Amino acid sequence: MRIKLITLSLIPVLFLAAPAMADKHKSCGEGEKYAEMKKHKEHDGIPRMLQGVDLSEAQKSEIKELVDAQQTDKRNEMKAHWELQRKLNRLAFNDRLDQNKLEAIINDATESHAEKLAKRAKLNNAIFNVLTTEQKQQLQDKIAEYEQRKQD
């Protein structure tokens, strides 16, 4: 519990330090990294995990509908996340740290995170069920390859 409290109290400090360090980052002047990041944002609504999997147009449109349905929820989740951050900042940058309020914020954040994980799992499962058996195998191979690279 103490580690969580310490970690959560350091987060606002990191947010305050980030803008001061942003202009000194060496990749800010490099055009190719920025172009790659920009390209990453411009996608056709299909999750990156499905790149390289041959999808029919019907599958693409169905997957786009599933993803678009989640976008509204994601926006609301982000608003709730930033509201929790504001509460945490107000609490942390006070003369006295109220332990009860801090625990309430931590509980809210934990519940919010659990809901977010459940929604992501349901979306991924719905997308997976749109795929054919061959496409499912391609995706599973791709995921196994990714996990293997992460372990090395």
N, C-alpha and C positions, 0 to 999 in steps of 0.2 A: 504494500500500500504506500509505503514511504517513497519507493522508487517512482511510482505513478505520480505522486504529488510533486516530487522534485522535477520529473520530466515535464509535467504539465506547467509548472511554474517557469520553466526555461523556454517554453515555446514562444511566449510573447517577446522575450528578449531577442530571440532569433529573428522574429518578424521585424523587429525594429532595426536590427543590424543588416538585414538583407538589402534594403535600398541603398545604404551607404556603400556596400561592397559591390553592388551590381555594375556600376560604371567601371570598376577595376577588373572585371572578369575578362580574361584574355581572349575568349571566343566571341566577345561582342563585336569585334571589328572584322571577324572572318565572315565573309559573305556566304560561303558554302554551307556552314553549319546552320545559319539562319534560314537559308533556302530549303535545307532538308527539314527543318522544323516546320516551316510554312507548308511544305508539301505534305507533311504528316497530318496537318490539320485539314487539308483539302482531300476529303475522301468521299466516296459515293454512298455512304451510309452503311456500308458492310463492315463489320468488325474486322480488325487486322488479323485476328486468328484465322480468318477464312481466306486470306490472300493465298493464292496458289491452289485453292480448291476450286475445281470447275463447277460453277453453279449455273443453272438454267435461269432464264429471265424471270420465270414464275417464282423460283426459289429466291432470287435476289429481291423481288418486290415484296414477298412475304416476310423476308428477314428485315427489310427496311421498315415495314409496318411495325414489326415487333420492337425494333430499336427506337423508332419514332414514338411509340407509345410510352417508352421508358423515359424519354427526354423531359417530359413535363415533371415527372417524379424527381428526376435528377436535379432540375432547377430548384424545386422546393427543398430537396435535401441540402443543396448548397446554401440556400438562404438560412436554413435551420443550423447548418454547420457554422456559418459566420456569426449567427446570433449567439451560439454557444461560445465562440471565440471572444466576442465582445464581452459577454458575461465573465468569462475567465479573466480577461484583461482588467476589467473593472475590479474584480475581486483581488487579483494578484498585485495590482498597483495601488494598494490601499495601505494605510498604516498598520492595520491588523488583518490577518488572514482568518476568515471565518471558516472553520473546518467543516461545519454542517453544509454550508453553501457549496464549498468545494466538492464535497462528496456527492451532493445533488447534481452538480455539473458533470462530474465524472460518470455518474450513473446514467444521466441523459445521453452523454456521448457514447457510452457502451451500448445502450439500447439502440441508438441511432445507427451505430456501426453494424450491429447484428442484423437489423432490418435491411440495411444496404447490402450486406453479404447475401441475405436470403433472396432479395430481389435479383441480384446479379446471377445467382445460381439458377433461379427460375427462368430468367431470360436466356442464359446459356443452354439450359435444357430444352427450352422451346425451340431455339435455333438448331440445336443438335437433332431434334426430332423432325425438322424440315428436310434434313439431308438424307440422301440415299445411303444404302449400306456401304457402297464403295467410297462415297464422300466422307462418311463417318470414319472409315478406316484411314483415309488420307489425313483427316483432322487429328485422329488419335496418334498417328505416326508423327505428325508435325509437333504435337504437344510433347510426346516422348523425346523427340530430338531437342526441343527447347529445354526441357528439364535436364537432359543429359549435359547440354552446354552450360547450364547454370551450375551444375555440380562440379564441373571441371575447373 
